[in-house]
Amino acid sequence: MIPTGHQTPAGAPPGARSARGDTPVLELDNVTLDLGGRTILRDTSFVVNQGEFIGVLGPNGAGKTTLMRAVLGLVPAAGGAIRVLGQPVERGNASIGYMPQTRTALAGRRVRGRDFVAMAADGHRWGLPHADAKTRADVDRVLELVGGTNLSKRPLSELSGGERQRLLLAQCLLGNPKLLLLDEPLISLDPHHQKSVVELVRRVQQELGIAVLFSAHELNPLLNSIDRVLYLGSGVAALGTVDEVITRPVLSRLYGSPIDVMRVNGRIFVMSGGVEVEKHDHEHEDEDGGHTHSHGHSHEHGHGHSHGHSHSHSNPHDSRDGHKHDV
């Protein structure tokens, strides 16, 4: 498990490749993030490599959204350095695809699925009449990639939440990004659609060999798909396999209070005083960006595109960077 508080791994500077030859996609080097007078991350270092699917979790207000916005260059680091593909972060980085917390506001839109995807290719201009052949081909490519070709002529208002998430993912994939930042894509989805979305992201991520940071309120929907988990809390973070991170000592430090980890029928429950804390946070969310969310209610933050245009606990994966890590 990676030390993400006050030191870097011995013999492995943040920009180094691991012994297995993994290529760093995202690097945090002693990063401190502040928001509204509060420290979200303090002197934190970790590396996400090419081809990794990372589940991002943490208690209410831990900073999952703030971290993604910092990687997008929208929140400046108070200290340290953030690099994407070896370069300092910048706004409009074409290497990053971003899905913000866009949810139920899409349900009433009459725009066709294809036009909705295409609008992300040329800023906020609607529709395809002005799109060139290259853009049209890219839209066709990403629709096919997410299994959304049959959704292209249907309006968003007639699609299920899971189908709309397919189109949002297609937007993120325009332009062949190397890193996807997916901010709470499972909010407001029922368990069946949650499973479908996670499986879709995993399939696309593996097919393209890209890195994904997928934030969520609950670990269990991600258990069979993620390579590692990044858990945020109390200004620090832990990055490692599920077995390394989802433990009583690690989570108690991140939550700042005693935490129990229970494994029942192939699922993992994070408990505090008999209360399942992930469920509790989901119902009483006061996100670090200042918005209040609950299951079934959320706010639209844009159309979900940001490249160049503005646990059953059976997780078989080892730590992809070849290190054993600790907090």
TAJO-V179056 format. One record per helix or strand of 2 or more residues. SS is the DSSP state (~ for helix, > for strand). FROM is the first residue (numbers start at 0). TO is the last residue. If there is no record, write none. Layout:
# TAJO-V179056
ss = <SS | SS>
from = <FROM | FROM>
to = <TO | TO>
This chain:
# TAJO-V179056
ss = <> | > | > | > | ~ | > | > | > | ~ | ~ | ~ | ~ | ~ | ~ | > | ~ | > | ~ | > | > | ~ | ~ | > | > | > | ~ | > | >>
from = <1 | 23 | 37 | 52 | 63 | 78 | 86 | 95 | 103 | 112 | 132 | 148 | 155 | 160 | 178 | 190 | 210 | 219 | 227 | 234 | 241 | 247 | 259 | 266 | 274 | 276 | 284 | 291>
to = <2 | 34 | 48 | 57 | 70 | 83 | 87 | 98 | 105 | 118 | 144 | 150 | 157 | 172 | 181 | 207 | 214 | 221 | 232 | 239 | 244 | 254 | 263 | 271 | 275 | 282 | 285 | 293>
